[in-house]
Amino acid sequence: MIKYFGKRLSSMILVMVTVSTITFFISHSLPGDPVALWVGDHPTKEQLEMAKKNLGLDRPIHEQYVSFLRNVFTLDFGVSLRTRQPVLTELKHRFGATLELVSVSMVVALLFGFFLGLSIATWPNTRYDRTVRGVGYLGLSFPVFWLGMILQLVFFGVLKWFPLQGRHSGFGMVDGDLSLDGGLFLFDTLCSGQWGLFYDGLSHIILPATTMTLGVFGLILRTSRSAMIETMNEPFFKTYLAYGFESNEVIKHSAYKNTLVPVSTITGLSFGLMLGGTFLVESIFDWPGLGQFSVLSILTNDFPAIMGVTLFYTAIYVVINFLMDLFYPILDPRIRNQFSG
């Protein structure tokens, strides 16, 4: 098992180096002049030359690349050309908003997708099965940006049920230990007992979270249903039925375990898919997270921020997949026995 996980760890490092290399050269080949973003309007020739020297852009590209890799290993992503703040500081400040949005969306999609998938598997090809699967297919077929704008038009423009955008309404008097912009806003307000802030944040997160949830709900639903139907065709399941057990009883006490490995796999992949979806969703709903920060950085050719966000997203994605690999032996004793054997 140690050898297996050692290989997985080596592949993670290889992926990080590959992504950092590709990101570096692509970001440096994008059109636009990052120096102009740094010095502002109407700079003098001396100011341009000084800015190039300060940013290290006067050196050959291979020297810039070696310096970039050296800094990455010390978690130094440089300074954002647009905000003039260290990129690592921006990532820390905005990660909480993105994590909260993705986590809420993932939990809702997993709960509904998994249990509905198990439920419709016991009634295959019925009207109930086709209806639930149809809802899942609709969520997969809608583009995220289109779905987000439709939800805004319906639930804000017509029904006036939820706010249009933002993470909160903004408040004049807030507990000094609570940050309205960074951190886990819902968790912090819930733990501190500030119910007005909590309900306000909850009303703001519903539309963006629904947009992201529908995008992966169908994947989890289909995976759960397929895995459950496959399990129901196994000899042990038919043996239980022959002894007089109901299908729901067998699923509740035993058969659902066989679906956990494929569902865990699709959950890890969906989490990465949601992280990519935040680029559009956060821009549409003006959510102050990493996705919105990334879009603005790309539009302004802020290459230190682009590289920092890309590496940060890559690290999260490979770590999630690594944790899934660690989780498999816990879920399925047969996998654990393969390693021990």
C-alpha positions, -999 to 999 in steps of 0.1 A, spaced: 0 0 0 29 24 8 43 18 -26 10 25 -43 4 58 -24 41 67 -31 34 64 -68 2 85 -64 21 112 -46 48 112 -73 21 116 -100 7 146 -80 40 163 -80 44 156 -118 10 171 -125 17 202 -105 51 208 -123 34 202 -157 5 225 -150 28 252 -137 50 250 -168 21 252 -192 5 280 -173 37 300 -171 44 300 -208 8 305 -218 3 335 -195 35 351 -208 23 347 -244 -11 363 -238 -17 396 -257 -14 428 -237 14 445 -217 14 436 -179 38 465 -174 12 490 -185 -12 476 -159 14 480 -132 25 516 -140 -9 530 -150 -18 555 -177 7 578 -195 39 564 -180 74 577 -189 100 556 -205 120 555 -173 89 543 -154 84 514 -179 120 503 -177 119 504 -139 87 484 -138 101 458 -161 131 455 -139 110 453 -107 88 426 -122 117 406 -136 104 410 -172 138 423 -184 154 389 -180 153 360 -205 122 338 -203 141 307 -191 155 327 -161 120 340 -153 107 304 -154 134 291 -130 127 320 -107 90 313 -109 95 276 -99 118 285 -71 92 309 -57 64 285 -61 81 259 -39 82 286 -12 45 295 -18 55 329 -32 32 336 -62 43 372 -65 22 403 -64 -11 409 -83 -6 435 -110 -42 446 -107 -48 447 -69 -11 454 -59 -16 427 -32 4 395 -28 -14 367 -47 -13 344 -18 -31 370 3 -58 373 -23 -62 335 -25 -66 333 13 -90 362 14 -113 348 -14 -110 311 -9 -136 310 19 -163 324 -4 -156 299 -31 -153 269 -7 -186 278 9 -204 280 -24 -189 248 -38 -194 229 -5 -231 239 -1 -237 230 -38 -219 197 -35 -237 186 -3 -271 193 -18 -262 176 -51 -248 146 -32 -277 142 -9 -304 144 -35 -285 127 -63 -274 97 -42 -307 89 -24 -328 96 -54 -305 74 -75 -309 45 -50 -347 51 -49 -353 51 -87 -331 20 -91 -358 -1 -73 -384 11 -99 -365 9 -132 -382 22 -164 -413 34 -145 -428 69 -147 -411 78 -115 -378 67 -128 -381 85 -161 -393 117 -144 -364 119 -120 -338 110 -147 -353 136 -169 -347 163 -143 -311 151 -140 -307 152 -178 -321 188 -179 -295 199 -153 -267 184 -174 -279 200 -206 -283 236 -194 -252 258 -198 -242 271 -164 -241 308 -175 -276 305 -191 -291 287 -161 -278 313 -137 -292 342 -157 -326 325 -160 -328 319 -123 -320 356 -117 -347 366 -141 -373 343 -125 -366 344 -88 -354 381 -86 -369 398 -116 -403 382 -115 -410 366 -81 -387 388 -60 -379 359 -38 -341 360 -36 -314 387 -40 -299 393 -75 -262 390 -66 -235 394 -39 -228 374 -8 -247 395 17 -267 428 18 -241 448 36 -245 458 72 -234 488 92 -231 471 126 -213 438 126 -195 418 153 -158 428 151 -147 392 149 -168 385 118 -156 392 83 -183 399 57 -160 393 27 -136 365 37 -140 332 56 -171 309 58 -198 335 62 -227 311 69 -207 289 93 -194 320 112 -228 336 115 -244 304 125 -218 297 152 -220 332 165 -258 332 167 -262 362 144 -294 349 128 -302 380 108 -268 378 90 -272 340 86 -305 342 69 -294 370 47 -263 350 36 -285 320 31 -308 339 8 -279 351 -12 -263 317 -17 -295 299 -28 -294 310 -65 -257 305 -72 -257 272 -53 -288 260 -72 -271 268 -105 -240 248 -96 -260 219 -80 -281 212 -111 -249 210 -131 -236 179 -112 -269 165 -97 -275 145 -129 -240 129 -128 -244 117 -92 -279 105 -99 -270 85 -129 -239 70 -112 -259 60 -81 -287 45 -102 -264 25 -125 -243 12 -96 -274 2 -76 -290 -16 -106 -257 -35 -111 -257 -45 -75 -292 -57 -76 -282 -82 -103 -255 -97 -80 -261 -132 -66 -261 -120 -30 -289 -96 -36 -311 -122 -53 -303 -146 -24 -316 -120 1 -348 -117 -20 -352 -154 -22 -352 -155 16 -381 -131 17 -364 -97 23 -378 -66 5 -355 -48 -19 -356 -16 2 -344 -36 32 -315 -52 14 -304 -18 0 -307 -1 34 -287 -26 53 -262 -39 28 -264 -32 -10 -259 5 -8 -223 -1 2 -214 -14 -32 -223 20 -47 -201 41 -24 -169 36 -45 -182 48 -78 -202 76 -61 -171 87 -43 -152 88 -75 -178 109 -93 -181 132 -62 -144 140 -63 -145 147 -100 -176 168 -96 -160 189 -69 -133 197 -94 -159 204 -121 -177 228 -97 -144 247 -90 -142 253 -127 -178 263 -128 -172 291 -103 -155 312 -130 -189 318 -147 -212 315 -117 -193 339 -95 -191 364 -123 -228 362 -129 -238 365 -93 -210 389 -83 -197 364 -57 -165 376 -42 -145 343 -46 -116 329 -66 -137 325 -97 -145 362 -100 -109 371 -91 -97 348 -119 -119 363 -145 -108 398 -137 -72 387 -137 -75 371 -171 -92 401 -186 -64 424 -174 -35 399 -182 -25 398 -145 -3 368 -150 10 364 -114 -27 361 -103 -35 338 -132 -7 314 -124 -14 315 -86 -51 307 -91 -43 279 -116 -18 263 -94 -41 266 -64 -70 250 -83 -48 222 -95 -35 215 -60 -70 213 -47 -81 189 -75 -51 165 -71 -54 165 -33 -91 156 -36 -83 128 -59 -55 116 -36 -79 116 -7 -103 96 -27 -76 70 -33 -70 69 5 -108 66 11 -114 36 -12 -98 10 11 -119 23 40 -151 20 19 -144 -14 3 -126 -41 23 -119 -59 -9 -96 -31 -21 -79 -31 13 -74 -69 10 -57 -64 -24 -32 -40 -8 -25 -63 22 -22 -93 0 
